């Protein structure tokens, strides 16, 4: 039987406002704050009135061809990238990270909100930013044609994709071009694109981006040699006409996404190594060896590939690489199953006495989050630790505080993810409400006492299998029928279709 929940009266609301209400309720239930306090808003008013009372960094890098690459609708720009080809054949890659700490001091009211939620929450109904929009989309955002103080992560990369030198320092930068993933990827692939005129007018920027892409591919290839996992998941984003949902559009990965992903992984690895070398306490982002490796072995065996009995990232990487080449259309399904079986990432404290474990999925021994301080609190914590380390100031956090933050940030990230998934399901339920009785191909991605979960792929949504789930496990393929939807609760219920 499907889940019977009371429907709230939303007859006078449009689709977007219903989803915002669902998001607010879900955030409140998980003790996330959807709105800023009066004190936080007052602090913003003071900043707007007085302006930031800070000196520009001594190093001026505004002359470099910095550009931002982000989603089409992103306004909270955290990073810029640039490249310099060196005379010995290596390339200097520079990643500039927004200096958020300057305007969000520790223990301020804005900091209290950020440290409580720990992340921005992105839902179909509304974005609930970690920082007030006057900051995250303006004063601390690396907006086009604006001078901004940043923390620059510099990496020298050789032809083999190895980082042979690195440094981190504050610098003043200027974003010369705000670029979006999809249009930039079209340009990279030689297709007609909305950025064609920008590239034609600024050929130096075009050449710089070509250099960046070449280096990013080398970094990726080197990571894969070490056993980094090549995983591909497809996210379905709601498409609105006015305030009503019309479709779910799959967000396909592309070359521009990969460029930024490769540079951010490298920058976060370099940052972790830098802090480790300075022998200071810091946060790490880790993914431990998978507890359900036996099931991953079983999934691989179903595809004719033998994995060793103990967790081995290189062997798993080879399996995934082969499957992507052999069955590219089915690879996102396989990736989703493997991701579920790998387990979630978490934050931990790294110290000289207790070094943090590495990141199984990225095949790196040390990794942190430092590249998105407008959106994630751990990145702001890392920025504060970096600045204190460089200036010789006292550390902003002791071990007990960092231990608490690691646990709290992990929990709140999980809460935010659950809110985002719930609202995504509510949007999907809204779209599917007229399709009761339709059949779909599905894949099991969760099987436990609390329920069996199956995503379907046209449209791409996840629901719960309410009957016929006996013996179904993660990775199994099946055919299901839609039997019930509930927009308010984000319920999408299926039953097994017997073959």
Helices and strands as residue ranges (DSSP letters): H 15-29, H 38-50, E 68-70, E 79-85, E 91-98, H 109-117, E 121-122, E 127-128, H 133-134, I 135-139, E 147-157, E 163-174, E 178-180, H 181-188, H 196-201, H 203-226, E 235-241, E 244-251, H 255-277, E 282-286, H 293-302, H 313-326, H 331-342, E 346-350, H 377-391, H 399-432, E 439-448, E 451-457, E 460-467, E 477-486, E 491-496
